[in-house]
Every structure is written in structure tokens, then in C-alpha cells.
Amino acid sequence: MTGPEYRCGFACLLGRPNTGKSTLINALVGTKVAIMSDRPQTTRQVIRGIVHRDDGQIVVVDTPGFHRPRTLLGQRLNDLVLATVSEVDVVMLCVPADARVGPGDRYIAEQLARTAGRTPVIAVVTKTDLVAPDVVADRLLEVSRLGEWVEIVPVSARDGFQLGLLTDLLLARLPVSPPLYPDGELTDAPERQMVAELIREAALDGVRDELPHSIAIVVEEMATRPDRDDLVDIAADLYVERESQKGIVIGVKGQRLRQVGTTARAQIEALLGTRVYLDLRVKVAKDWQRDPKQLRKLGF
């Protein structure tokens, strides 16, 4: 329902890698729209999740973790974040309660001071369920010294602590506007993009620390099987940067790749609402994070 005070607009999540942004957007939307991992820099695309309320609609934009870039991919992800900040109605700066404010947070605060302009920034202290109340209090004080924020809100995406308050604060800063998306639509991400992200999420689980940044997924084919309208065939390539990484992803006698396929297929079938045949292949694109041609091929 809409009315004269109905509000609608865009709010983006910003923070250094692994601050709980993807978990928070999923909690705000009420369903999984962004992949989650305890590995830094899991998010590489801008993901939009849609929060529906009787008095408004919030389009929450999850961005890649902002960091001092060491590769061309890192620089392009940072550029994507800054471009997003310039286009939204309100920014949420995420700082985790379970880690002290550090150089990465200060770097982001400095970037925001230069680029946010008049866009209001709400500082969100995430993961409050992981620490004691006195630690949360310390973190709130540290965050208050980072910059000028219109609000500072401690939340937990895991147990729902103050998510309703955060939603109220976001909605109050959006313009009066009719909804941008139909009721019930939870994301505008293309199915191919979501399928690729679910495969990457499965591939990230349990791999070595240096490998996650080197994995990229391209869905080459995705179509209903001609003689089976209840089965979707999906062929996807998992790209790594070195031959040695290929062996890590495949595992002994292909065991690890089969597990990736099993995990990803279950998630994709839940997403698409149909059975899926998933064909995964691992390929090497040498040093793709630093190669402009390879980055374009892989969609960055």
C-alpha cells in the first residue's frame, strides 16, 4: 500500500572486507540475496535487496569491501563502491563489534568525508551478538570518533537486535516517492548472476586463505532441458590464476569439486524452484586480477 507519506529510495552498505554487510542485507530483506563467507572480499558485485513495508520501500545496496587496493581488480571494486555512494540517498558505514576500529575503518571514513557530500551516513556497529555489552560500548565510542554520523546504531543480523530501528532510521531519510519495485520482489539481480555467486560461495568454503581472491565464476550456459521442463542445465567455469590453485579447487580425485557442485546445486534449486543439472569446470586464467583483458572477460 502507498500513501502521501510513502517513501522509497536507495541505501548502501559500506565497510572494509568482512564486516557483516552481506549478512545484514539478507537480514533486512528477510531472505538470502547476497552470498556469505568468513573470507574477506567475498562480495564483488553490487547486490540490491528490496525491503518492503506498508509505509515505504528501501532498496539496500550491498557493495564490495572497501580496502587499499593491491590489484587492478581491487581498484575497480573500490571505484564501484565510490560510484554507488554518490548515487544513493543514505549510506550505512558498517564497523564490526568484534574488532577494534583500525586503519581500514579510518581510511574509509576519510574517503566518505571526501565523496559522500550531503548524503547522510549512519554508522552501524554490526555483530553485537559476538561480544559482551561493554565491548559494544567501547566500539560505539571508537566509531563516534571516526567522523560525523547522523546516527550510530548497534545491531545484530543474527538475532535481529535493532534491525527494526535501523529500518526506521533508513526510511526516514528517503524521499517521498512511489515504490520502484513490485510488491514481493526481493532483488533485481539477474538469475545468472545469483547462480554464479552461489557457486562461488560453495567454492569458497574450506579453501586456503589465499585462494578466495583468485576464484571467479562464469555461467556459460543456463537453459531448461528441451525434453524436460522440470530440469535446468547449467554449465559454469571456475577460473583460478595458477595451475596449482586448480588442483586445490578440484581436490583429490575430484572430491572437492563434487562437494562444491552438491552444495551449490541445492542452493540453486532453492533459488530457481526446479531441479538442476550442474556441470562445473575449472580453468586457469593466469593472473586475471591484474590483467585488464581477463577482467573484462570475467565481467569486471
Backbone bond lengths (Angstrom), bond angles and torsions (degrees), N, CA, C in turn:
res aa  C-N    CA-C-N  psi(-1)  N-CA   C-N-CA  omega(-1)  CA-C   N-CA-C  phi
1 M - - - 1.454 - - 1.523 109.75 -
2 T 1.317 115.76 149.12 1.457 121.31 178.38 1.511 109.05 -127.55
3 G 1.330 116.17 164.11 1.452 121.38 179.96 1.513 108.62 -159.41
4 P 1.334 117.34 -174.44 1.462 120.45 -176.57 1.533 113.42 -65.02
5 E 1.332 117.35 -21.43 1.460 120.36 179.97 1.530 112.50 -106.82
6 Y 1.317 117.07 11.71 1.465 120.55 179.41 1.527 109.38 -64.77
7 R 1.326 116.45 132.99 1.461 121.27 -177.53 1.530 110.62 -119.10
8 C 1.307 114.58 148.23 1.471 119.59 179.50 1.521 108.92 -153.94
9 G 1.327 116.22 138.58 1.455 119.86 177.35 1.508 111.40 178.33
10 F 1.336 115.07 -166.06 1.455 122.15 -172.00 1.527 111.47 -114.25
11 A 1.336 115.42 135.84 1.463 122.60 175.08 1.509 108.03 -130.09
12 C 1.322 117.98 128.82 1.465 118.80 -178.28 1.522 111.33 -111.34
13 L 1.328 114.27 150.06 1.456 123.30 175.31 1.520 108.77 -96.99
14 L 1.321 116.04 130.57 1.449 121.54 -177.97 1.519 108.67 -134.64
15 G 1.310 117.42 143.16 1.456 120.66 177.98 1.513 109.95 172.09
16 R 1.329 114.91 168.11 1.461 118.00 176.39 1.534 108.97 -69.37
17 P 1.326 117.94 167.82 1.468 119.95 -178.99 1.524 112.69 -57.16
18 N 1.329 115.12 143.37 1.466 123.22 172.36 1.523 113.36 67.35
19 T 1.337 116.35 41.07 1.467 120.09 176.54 1.526 112.43 -103.96
20 G 1.335 117.16 6.68 1.458 120.04 177.09 1.508 114.89 90.00
21 K 1.334 117.63 19.46 1.464 120.33 -177.46 1.526 111.86 -65.05
22 S 1.329 117.27 -45.65 1.461 120.46 -177.63 1.528 111.33 -66.56
23 T 1.330 116.67 -39.36 1.467 119.91 176.20 1.524 110.52 -62.63
24 L 1.332 116.54 -38.78 1.471 121.02 -179.32 1.520 111.62 -67.54
25 I 1.329 118.06 -43.62 1.470 118.77 -179.43 1.527 110.23 -64.50
26 N 1.336 116.77 -38.66 1.468 119.47 177.97 1.530 110.61 -63.37
27 A 1.327 117.42 -39.03 1.466 121.11 -179.79 1.530 110.78 -69.25
28 L 1.317 117.49 -39.97 1.468 120.45 179.96 1.526 111.19 -66.12
29 V 1.339 115.89 -41.58 1.467 120.50 -178.75 1.530 111.09 -74.82
30 G 1.345 115.59 -32.36 1.459 119.88 -179.58 1.505 113.95 95.07
31 T 1.331 116.85 6.60 1.461 121.30 176.39 1.514 108.40 -157.20
32 K 1.316 117.02 169.13 1.456 120.79 -176.98 1.526 111.19 -80.46
33 V 1.331 115.99 113.70 1.460 120.50 174.73 1.522 111.28 -119.47
34 A 1.344 117.49 -14.93 1.462 122.16 179.24 1.518 108.99 -128.52
35 I 1.329 116.96 141.51 1.451 119.90 179.80 1.518 109.61 -73.64
36 M 1.333 115.49 153.97 1.464 120.90 -177.17 1.518 109.59 -127.20
37 S 1.325 115.66 143.81 1.453 122.34 177.23 1.516 107.73 -159.33
38 D 1.333 116.60 153.44 1.456 119.20 174.40 1.519 111.23 -84.17
39 R 1.335 116.30 5.83 1.457 120.61 176.07 1.527 109.57 -86.72
40 P 1.354 118.62 135.59 1.460 119.85 176.11 1.517 111.99 -62.41
41 Q 1.324 115.64 154.25 1.468 123.64 176.36 1.520 112.32 59.57
42 T 1.340 115.93 39.11 1.460 119.28 175.41 1.520 110.70 -68.40
43 T 1.348 116.83 -45.11 1.462 121.15 -178.23 1.521 110.68 -76.90
44 R 1.336 116.26 128.69 1.462 120.61 178.39 1.520 112.67 -123.74
45 Q 1.312 116.68 -18.46 1.457 121.19 178.96 1.528 108.82 -110.10
46 V 1.320 116.07 159.32 1.461 120.21 170.28 1.526 107.50 -78.63
47 I 1.326 116.32 119.27 1.463 122.23 -179.04 1.522 108.16 -109.02
48 R 1.329 117.30 130.47 1.464 120.82 178.39 1.525 110.09 -111.75
49 G 1.331 115.15 123.16 1.452 121.67 174.55 1.518 109.29 -113.43
50 I 1.317 117.58 146.73 1.467 121.52 -172.03 1.523 110.32 -114.24
51 V 1.322 115.71 122.04 1.461 123.19 178.05 1.521 108.05 -99.39
52 H 1.338 117.28 121.49 1.464 122.11 -179.04 1.519 110.30 -104.56
53 R 1.333 116.76 130.55 1.459 122.57 172.55 1.519 108.74 -137.36
54 D 1.312 116.63 162.26 1.468 119.83 178.93 1.524 111.69 -62.11
55 D 1.343 116.54 -30.71 1.462 120.17 -176.23 1.524 113.45 -101.66
56 G 1.344 117.88 4.87 1.455 117.90 178.71 1.512 113.93 171.25
57 Q 1.316 113.71 175.77 1.463 121.93 179.94 1.525 108.30 -135.46
58 I 1.333 115.92 126.51 1.464 121.03 179.14 1.521 108.77 -111.93
59 V 1.321 116.70 122.35 1.456 121.19 174.18 1.527 106.57 -94.60
60 V 1.339 115.66 105.44 1.467 121.35 -175.85 1.527 108.38 -92.44
61 V 1.318 115.56 125.28 1.461 121.30 -176.36 1.519 109.31 -107.53
62 D 1.334 116.72 116.98 1.461 121.93 176.26 1.518 108.23 -90.30
63 T 1.332 117.16 129.21 1.455 121.14 -177.83 1.522 110.72 -114.10
64 P 1.342 117.62 159.30 1.470 119.75 174.76 1.527 110.70 -60.30
65 G 1.326 116.15 154.53 1.455 120.65 177.48 1.519 111.29 -61.06
66 F 1.345 116.71 130.91 1.458 121.84 -177.54 1.526 108.79 -86.85
67 H 1.332 117.27 131.86 1.460 120.71 -173.74 1.522 109.55 -157.11
68 R 1.322 116.69 166.35 1.458 119.83 173.58 1.529 108.00 -70.96
69 P 1.323 117.77 113.65 1.474 119.66 -171.24 1.523 113.04 -71.62
70 R 1.332 115.39 141.38 1.463 122.06 175.80 1.532 111.91 -114.30
71 T 1.323 116.47 -10.01 1.459 121.21 179.54 1.519 109.22 -134.56
72 L 1.333 116.02 168.75 1.458 120.80 176.47 1.529 110.20 -63.07
73 L 1.342 116.62 -37.35 1.468 119.63 175.85 1.525 109.92 -59.69
74 G 1.333 117.53 -46.54 1.456 120.62 179.59 1.518 112.56 -58.50
75 Q 1.333 117.03 -41.23 1.467 120.50 178.75 1.517 110.80 -65.11
76 R 1.331 116.58 -41.00 1.472 119.57 -179.52 1.523 111.12 -67.25
77 L 1.327 117.62 -35.85 1.458 120.27 177.19 1.532 110.34 -66.74
78 N 1.331 117.18 -40.94 1.460 120.16 176.46 1.524 111.35 -62.29
79 D 1.329 117.04 -42.66 1.468 120.76 178.23 1.528 110.50 -60.61
80 L 1.336 115.85 -37.69 1.459 120.92 178.74 1.531 110.37 -63.78
81 V 1.332 116.04 -41.11 1.464 120.58 179.53 1.523 110.51 -63.52
82 L 1.336 117.51 -48.97 1.463 120.96 -177.23 1.521 111.46 -64.81
83 A 1.334 116.83 -36.12 1.461 119.52 176.75 1.528 110.90 -64.33
84 T 1.341 116.10 -38.07 1.466 120.59 178.89 1.522 111.05 -65.86
85 V 1.337 117.10 -43.30 1.467 121.75 -179.59 1.525 110.68 -57.22
86 S 1.324 116.61 -37.39 1.463 120.50 -176.46 1.524 113.04 -74.01
87 E 1.342 117.16 -9.95 1.467 119.88 -173.39 1.524 114.25 -113.08
88 V 1.337 118.62 -0.61 1.466 120.87 -174.63 1.530 110.87 -104.44
89 D 1.341 115.48 170.00 1.459 121.36 -178.85 1.524 112.56 -90.20
90 V 1.327 117.65 -26.35 1.464 121.59 -179.95 1.523 108.20 -153.43
91 V 1.331 115.79 146.47 1.469 122.36 -178.66 1.523 108.94 -114.44
92 M 1.340 116.30 139.07 1.454 121.76 170.75 1.524 108.56 -109.70
93 L 1.323 116.91 113.00 1.456 121.63 175.04 1.524 108.49 -88.61
94 C 1.331 117.14 115.65 1.466 121.69 -175.67 1.525 111.07 -96.48
95 V 1.323 115.07 126.78 1.461 122.52 176.52 1.523 107.01 -129.26
96 P 1.337 119.49 125.00 1.459 120.92 -175.44 1.526 112.51 -76.37
97 A 1.323 116.29 141.36 1.465 121.08 179.92 1.523 112.16 -71.20
98 D 1.342 116.90 -22.51 1.461 119.37 -174.28 1.526 113.78 -90.67
99 A 1.326 118.00 13.92 1.466 121.64 176.58 1.526 108.69 -146.50
100 R 1.302 116.81 139.22 1.463 120.52 179.91 1.521 110.43 -65.71
101 V 1.307 115.94 150.23 1.456 120.54 174.14 1.520 108.68 -60.30
102 G 1.336 115.94 129.89 1.458 120.24 -174.48 1.510 112.65 -131.92
103 P 1.339 117.09 -168.73 1.463 121.69 -177.87 1.528 113.35 -57.55
104 G 1.352 116.74 -37.14 1.464 119.41 179.89 1.513 111.98 -62.56
105 D 1.330 116.97 -41.72 1.463 120.62 178.20 1.532 110.94 -66.33
106 R 1.325 116.35 -41.05 1.469 119.64 179.85 1.527 110.80 -66.65
107 Y 1.320 116.44 -36.99 1.466 120.60 177.22 1.527 110.58 -60.88
108 I 1.334 116.56 -43.95 1.462 120.49 179.69 1.527 110.76 -66.58
109 A 1.333 116.82 -42.26 1.457 120.34 178.83 1.526 111.02 -59.26
110 E 1.333 116.46 -39.93 1.469 120.43 177.57 1.527 111.31 -64.99
111 Q 1.344 116.25 -41.78 1.465 120.06 178.19 1.535 110.62 -63.47
112 L 1.333 116.16 -41.15 1.465 120.07 178.96 1.515 111.43 -63.22
113 A 1.321 116.82 -41.56 1.459 120.85 -179.46 1.524 110.85 -59.42
114 R 1.341 116.47 -31.67 1.460 120.67 -178.76 1.529 113.13 -86.23
115 T 1.348 116.97 -29.29 1.471 119.10 -169.31 1.520 115.02 -112.34
116 A 1.331 118.96 -22.72 1.462 120.10 -173.75 1.517 112.60 -71.84
117 G 1.353 117.34 -27.32 1.461 119.38 -179.32 1.514 110.80 62.18
118 R 1.331 116.24 -126.45 1.467 121.18 -179.51 1.523 113.19 -91.44
119 T 1.311 117.21 2.45 1.466 119.75 178.96 1.525 109.43 -66.72
120 P 1.335 118.34 124.05 1.471 119.75 -179.68 1.524 111.43 -66.85
121 V 1.327 115.86 143.24 1.458 121.88 179.79 1.521 109.04 -120.89
122 I 1.333 115.81 123.32 1.465 122.48 173.68 1.519 107.45 -101.51
123 A 1.322 116.79 124.14 1.461 120.87 175.74 1.529 108.60 -84.87
124 V 1.326 116.39 124.46 1.459 122.06 -177.01 1.524 108.69 -115.39
125 V 1.332 116.61 116.91 1.459 121.17 175.50 1.524 107.48 -89.59
126 T 1.326 116.69 109.87 1.460 123.07 -174.05 1.525 111.57 -93.13
127 K 1.324 115.90 171.52 1.469 124.14 173.89 1.527 113.36 60.01
128 T 1.331 116.63 35.11 1.471 118.77 -178.56 1.521 112.55 -67.09
129 D 1.338 117.31 -18.12 1.464 120.25 178.80 1.525 112.55 -71.23
130 L 1.328 117.34 -13.12 1.464 120.82 -175.50 1.525 113.16 -90.33
131 V 1.335 118.06 -9.64 1.468 119.91 -174.62 1.526 110.31 -134.88
132 A 1.320 115.77 166.45 1.462 122.08 178.63 1.529 110.82 -74.59
133 P 1.338 117.75 157.91 1.467 121.38 -178.71 1.531 113.95 -55.82
134 D 1.334 118.27 -35.98 1.463 119.33 -179.30 1.528 111.68 -68.46
135 V 1.341 116.46 -29.72 1.468 120.16 175.95 1.526 109.86 -70.58
136 V 1.330 116.59 -40.35 1.466 120.19 176.09 1.526 109.91 -59.48
137 A 1.340 116.93 -42.10 1.465 121.23 179.30 1.530 111.19 -61.36
138 D 1.337 116.04 -42.23 1.468 120.14 177.55 1.521 110.73 -61.61
139 R 1.359 115.41 -42.18 1.458 118.86 -177.94 1.532 111.08 -66.79
140 L 1.318 117.18 -38.49 1.470 120.75 178.05 1.524 110.62 -60.79
141 L 1.319 116.45 -39.99 1.466 120.22 178.30 1.527 110.84 -65.96
142 E 1.325 116.96 -42.86 1.464 120.61 178.24 1.528 111.18 -61.74
143 V 1.325 115.95 -42.58 1.468 120.57 -179.10 1.522 110.56 -65.92
144 S 1.329 117.02 -36.74 1.472 119.88 -179.68 1.522 111.65 -62.50
145 R 1.338 116.50 -25.88 1.462 120.78 -179.17 1.528 112.60 -88.12
146 L 1.335 116.77 -6.48 1.468 120.88 -178.27 1.522 112.63 -73.06
147 G 1.336 116.38 -34.78 1.461 119.42 -175.73 1.509 111.10 -179.15
148 E 1.339 114.76 -167.47 1.460 121.49 179.69 1.523 109.01 -97.78
149 W 1.336 116.41 112.70 1.458 121.71 -178.25 1.522 109.90 -118.27
150 V 1.334 116.66 144.89 1.470 119.10 178.61 1.522 111.17 -73.52
151 E 1.332 116.59 -26.57 1.472 122.47 176.76 1.526 107.85 -152.17
152 I 1.327 116.07 153.64 1.461 121.94 169.46 1.530 106.52 -127.01
153 V 1.333 116.59 119.65 1.462 121.02 -171.98 1.530 110.77 -128.45
154 P 1.331 118.56 120.55 1.468 120.15 171.23 1.523 110.31 -83.04
155 V 1.339 116.90 134.96 1.462 120.67 -178.39 1.527 110.11 -141.15
156 S 1.326 114.99 164.64 1.462 121.75 168.82 1.520 108.36 -134.30
157 A 1.321 115.56 118.07 1.464 119.68 176.61 1.521 110.95 -71.98
158 R 1.335 117.17 -23.80 1.463 120.96 -177.00 1.526 111.77 -73.00
159 D 1.339 116.82 -46.60 1.470 118.23 -177.55 1.527 113.64 -108.39
160 G 1.351 117.09 3.68 1.463 120.52 174.98 1.511 115.35 83.49
161 F 1.321 117.99 6.54 1.462 121.50 -177.24 1.528 111.15 -58.49
162 Q 1.341 115.20 117.20 1.463 125.39 174.58 1.532 114.70 62.64
163 L 1.331 118.19 18.75 1.464 119.16 174.89 1.521 111.01 -66.51
164 G 1.340 116.80 -35.85 1.462 120.15 176.95 1.518 111.44 -63.33
165 L 1.329 117.06 -41.65 1.465 121.28 177.68 1.524 110.22 -62.97
166 L 1.320 117.38 -44.62 1.467 120.56 179.35 1.523 110.66 -60.45
167 T 1.328 116.63 -42.11 1.469 120.30 178.33 1.520 110.72 -62.05
168 D 1.332 117.61 -42.74 1.473 121.35 177.45 1.528 111.16 -59.26
169 L 1.331 116.56 -44.74 1.464 120.87 -177.94 1.526 111.32 -66.19
170 L 1.329 116.46 -37.90 1.467 119.95 177.50 1.516 110.77 -65.73
171 L 1.328 116.37 -48.14 1.458 121.11 -176.04 1.524 111.22 -61.31
172 A 1.318 116.81 -36.94 1.463 120.80 -178.37 1.523 112.35 -63.88
173 R 1.336 116.84 -20.40 1.459 120.58 -177.26 1.527 113.02 -103.91
174 L 1.321 116.87 9.39 1.459 121.22 176.31 1.528 109.80 -95.77
175 P 1.316 117.37 154.18 1.466 119.94 -179.89 1.529 112.29 -73.48
176 V 1.318 116.06 153.96 1.458 120.88 171.36 1.525 107.24 -65.71
177 S 1.330 116.14 122.24 1.464 120.34 -172.48 1.513 109.52 -166.25
178 P 1.332 118.53 148.48 1.469 120.24 171.94 1.519 109.98 -68.51
179 P 1.342 118.34 162.64 1.466 120.75 -179.19 1.521 112.06 -63.34
180 L 1.322 114.96 149.76 1.461 121.25 178.24 1.520 112.25 -93.32
181 Y 1.344 117.05 -21.98 1.459 121.66 -176.84 1.518 110.02 -127.54
182 P 1.327 117.98 150.10 1.469 121.36 178.00 1.519 111.48 -62.35
183 D 1.311 116.59 151.30 1.457 121.92 177.78 1.532 109.85 -58.25
184 G 1.314 116.83 132.98 1.454 121.39 179.07 1.511 114.77 95.69
185 E 1.334 118.22 -16.16 1.460 120.19 177.86 1.523 108.53 -78.08
186 L 1.338 117.59 127.29 1.458 121.17 -171.55 1.522 113.79 -107.21
187 T 1.316 117.97 -17.01 1.464 121.80 176.14 1.518 108.47 -158.71
188 D 1.337 115.69 154.84 1.471 119.01 175.40 1.533 110.85 -107.30
189 A 1.329 116.49 12.12 1.462 119.86 179.08 1.528 110.39 -67.16
190 P 1.331 118.81 133.44 1.465 120.79 176.38 1.522 110.61 -61.00
191 E 1.337 116.31 149.17 1.467 120.03 -178.52 1.523 111.85 -58.93
192 R 1.320 117.11 -37.75 1.476 119.42 -179.69 1.524 110.82 -61.80
193 Q 1.337 116.39 -41.24 1.458 119.81 179.47 1.521 110.61 -64.39
194 M 1.323 116.94 -42.21 1.461 119.72 -179.39 1.525 111.19 -67.82
195 V 1.323 116.97 -37.91 1.466 120.67 176.98 1.524 109.96 -62.31
196 A 1.347 117.24 -45.84 1.459 120.94 178.95 1.529 110.90 -59.99
197 E 1.330 116.94 -40.69 1.458 120.56 -179.57 1.528 111.58 -66.91
198 L 1.327 117.37 -38.31 1.462 120.23 178.74 1.528 111.52 -66.66
199 I 1.330 116.52 -35.54 1.469 119.78 175.93 1.523 109.79 -66.82
200 R 1.329 117.01 -41.65 1.470 119.63 -179.73 1.526 110.87 -66.89
201 E 1.330 117.01 -37.30 1.459 120.13 177.04 1.527 110.69 -59.42
202 A 1.338 116.37 -44.27 1.465 120.23 178.86 1.523 111.15 -65.94
203 A 1.338 116.47 -36.61 1.462 120.29 -178.94 1.530 111.79 -70.82
204 L 1.332 117.24 -28.40 1.462 120.61 -178.84 1.525 112.61 -74.20
205 D 1.313 116.63 -22.33 1.463 120.34 -173.25 1.526 111.24 -68.84
206 G 1.323 116.20 113.36 1.452 120.85 172.57 1.513 116.45 84.71
207 V 1.343 118.01 10.90 1.468 118.54 179.13 1.517 110.15 -91.43
208 R 1.330 115.47 169.94 1.464 120.80 -178.56 1.526 111.23 -66.04
209 D 1.334 115.03 157.41 1.458 121.58 -172.67 1.520 113.50 -56.58
210 E 1.338 117.74 -38.47 1.464 119.08 -173.45 1.521 112.51 -81.69
211 L 1.319 118.51 -13.23 1.458 120.87 -171.07 1.525 114.77 -78.49
212 P 1.343 121.16 -37.86 1.463 119.91 -174.13 1.517 114.66 -51.80
213 H 1.331 117.95 -39.36 1.456 120.50 -178.84 1.531 111.70 -67.31
214 S 1.325 116.97 -18.00 1.462 121.18 -174.70 1.519 113.45 -96.84
215 I 1.327 118.25 -2.73 1.465 120.96 -178.05 1.525 110.66 -96.27
216 A 1.315 116.01 128.75 1.471 122.28 172.85 1.524 108.08 -132.25
217 I 1.318 116.43 146.76 1.468 121.49 -176.68 1.518 109.73 -119.78
218 V 1.323 116.24 133.68 1.465 122.30 172.66 1.523 108.33 -125.21
219 V 1.334 116.70 119.76 1.465 121.08 175.44 1.530 107.47 -83.41
220 E 1.307 116.51 109.01 1.466 121.46 -175.77 1.527 112.16 -82.69
221 E 1.330 117.06 -37.41 1.465 120.80 -178.85 1.527 109.26 -139.65
222 M 1.331 115.36 142.41 1.459 120.34 176.58 1.526 107.64 -157.75
223 A 1.320 116.08 106.91 1.459 120.32 -175.61 1.524 110.79 -157.85
224 T 1.317 115.52 151.85 1.462 121.20 174.37 1.523 109.19 -67.60
225 R 1.307 117.24 133.69 1.462 120.95 179.99 1.525 109.15 -63.50
226 P 1.344 118.21 132.10 1.464 121.66 -173.63 1.528 114.83 -52.54
227 D 1.316 117.31 -39.02 1.465 119.40 -176.28 1.530 112.44 -100.33
228 R 1.360 117.09 9.02 1.462 121.25 -177.59 1.530 109.07 -142.90
229 D 1.319 117.87 96.99 1.459 118.77 -178.70 1.533 112.66 -76.10
230 D 1.349 116.43 -2.09 1.469 120.20 177.60 1.522 112.25 -104.97
231 L 1.350 117.13 14.82 1.466 121.08 -176.87 1.525 110.23 -139.28
232 V 1.334 115.75 128.26 1.462 121.90 177.96 1.524 109.09 -108.69
233 D 1.322 116.14 125.87 1.461 121.81 175.97 1.529 109.43 -90.52
234 I 1.330 116.52 127.49 1.460 121.69 179.25 1.522 108.56 -127.93
235 A 1.327 116.32 127.38 1.464 122.11 174.85 1.525 107.54 -117.23
236 A 1.326 116.74 125.53 1.455 120.65 -177.32 1.518 110.36 -135.10
237 D 1.337 115.26 144.67 1.460 121.78 176.95 1.532 109.05 -105.74
238 L 1.334 116.32 132.43 1.458 122.81 174.45 1.527 106.90 -102.07
239 Y 1.329 116.95 114.68 1.455 121.19 -177.94 1.527 110.78 -98.10
240 V 1.335 115.05 134.55 1.458 121.94 172.08 1.525 107.51 -123.98
241 E 1.344 116.15 174.06 1.468 119.21 -173.44 1.521 113.91 -95.91
242 R 1.346 117.06 -22.25 1.467 119.28 -176.27 1.524 109.96 -138.13
243 E 1.316 114.83 156.13 1.461 120.79 -178.66 1.530 110.76 -60.97
244 S 1.338 117.58 -36.86 1.461 120.86 -179.55 1.530 111.00 -63.47
245 Q 1.342 116.98 -33.06 1.459 120.37 178.56 1.523 111.27 -70.71
246 K 1.300 116.43 -29.85 1.469 120.59 178.05 1.523 110.30 -59.15
247 G 1.341 115.84 -42.76 1.458 119.69 179.16 1.518 112.51 -64.79
248 I 1.341 117.07 -34.19 1.463 120.69 178.61 1.520 110.59 -64.24
249 V 1.335 116.52 -44.83 1.467 121.07 -177.64 1.529 110.78 -67.82
250 I 1.322 117.07 -40.34 1.465 120.67 -177.92 1.528 110.87 -73.32
251 G 1.335 116.83 -41.51 1.455 120.68 179.87 1.520 112.42 79.85
252 V 1.327 115.38 174.59 1.468 121.17 -179.28 1.522 109.89 -64.29
253 K 1.338 116.07 121.91 1.468 123.46 179.73 1.532 111.90 54.42
254 G 1.337 116.17 30.25 1.471 120.43 175.99 1.513 114.53 77.44
255 Q 1.342 116.65 9.09 1.465 119.59 -173.53 1.526 112.28 -63.54
256 R 1.344 116.89 -41.59 1.459 118.38 -176.01 1.530 111.50 -69.63
257 L 1.330 117.65 -39.53 1.458 120.96 179.18 1.527 110.52 -64.55
258 R 1.342 116.55 -37.55 1.468 119.06 177.07 1.528 110.98 -63.34
259 Q 1.334 116.77 -38.43 1.459 119.75 177.98 1.531 111.46 -66.92
260 V 1.326 116.35 -39.37 1.471 120.33 174.94 1.520 109.97 -58.25
261 G 1.332 116.47 -45.03 1.457 121.15 179.83 1.518 112.40 -63.13
262 T 1.329 116.65 -42.59 1.467 120.70 -179.90 1.521 110.90 -63.00
263 T 1.336 116.46 -46.46 1.463 121.19 -179.07 1.523 111.26 -65.55
264 A 1.336 116.10 -47.20 1.462 119.81 -178.37 1.521 111.44 -65.62
265 R 1.321 117.43 -39.74 1.465 120.05 -178.25 1.523 111.35 -60.71
266 A 1.325 117.08 -42.01 1.469 119.91 179.68 1.528 110.85 -61.23
267 Q 1.342 116.52 -41.95 1.467 120.63 179.83 1.531 110.84 -68.25
268 I 1.329 116.63 -40.17 1.471 120.45 -178.61 1.528 110.49 -68.57
269 E 1.323 117.42 -39.31 1.466 119.72 178.03 1.520 110.98 -63.76
270 A 1.333 117.30 -36.97 1.469 120.34 176.19 1.524 110.56 -65.85
271 L 1.325 116.90 -37.90 1.462 121.58 178.74 1.522 111.97 -66.87
272 L 1.338 116.60 -47.69 1.468 121.03 -173.36 1.530 112.92 -87.41
273 G 1.322 117.14 -18.90 1.457 120.28 -178.92 1.510 113.71 71.51
274 T 1.327 116.45 29.46 1.461 120.98 179.42 1.520 109.09 -153.43
275 R 1.332 116.49 166.02 1.458 120.42 177.18 1.522 109.66 -71.06
276 V 1.343 115.58 151.70 1.463 121.03 -175.40 1.522 109.53 -134.00
277 Y 1.328 116.28 136.68 1.461 121.72 166.95 1.524 106.23 -105.58
278 L 1.332 116.43 117.73 1.463 121.33 -173.13 1.519 110.50 -112.38
279 D 1.319 115.89 121.01 1.465 122.77 179.03 1.524 108.09 -111.52
280 L 1.346 116.56 112.38 1.463 121.86 -177.89 1.522 110.54 -109.04
281 R 1.330 115.08 135.72 1.460 120.69 176.80 1.518 108.55 -130.40
282 V 1.330 116.89 141.03 1.463 121.99 -178.94 1.529 108.84 -105.74
283 K 1.340 116.05 127.51 1.460 121.31 -178.53 1.526 110.02 -129.79
284 V 1.330 115.58 159.43 1.460 121.79 179.06 1.522 109.28 -107.07
285 A 1.337 116.13 126.08 1.467 122.64 170.94 1.530 105.39 -121.37
286 K 1.289 116.64 96.80 1.467 122.39 -168.09 1.538 111.89 -55.18
287 D 1.348 114.78 124.55 1.474 122.68 176.21 1.527 112.64 48.03
288 W 1.334 117.11 44.07 1.466 120.18 -173.96 1.527 113.02 -63.03
289 Q 1.325 118.57 -26.21 1.461 119.85 -178.93 1.524 113.02 -65.98
290 R 1.334 116.56 -19.41 1.468 121.51 -177.30 1.523 112.95 -111.15
291 D 1.316 117.11 1.81 1.476 121.97 -173.42 1.529 109.55 -109.35
292 P 1.352 118.83 110.75 1.466 120.32 -178.05 1.526 113.85 -55.75
293 K 1.328 117.00 -38.97 1.467 120.85 -179.96 1.532 110.99 -64.59
294 Q 1.329 115.77 -45.36 1.467 119.82 179.74 1.533 110.09 -66.71
295 L 1.327 118.10 -38.48 1.465 120.79 179.20 1.529 111.00 -60.60
296 R 1.328 115.64 -42.34 1.476 118.83 178.44 1.526 110.62 -63.30
297 K 1.333 115.91 -41.79 1.469 120.22 179.78 1.517 111.61 -61.43
298 L 1.339 115.97 -36.04 1.459 120.88 -177.13 1.525 113.09 -90.34
299 G 1.330 116.48 4.31 1.460 120.04 172.48 1.512 116.16 91.85
300 F 1.344 117.95 20.16 1.462 120.12 -179.95 1.543 110.83 -113.30
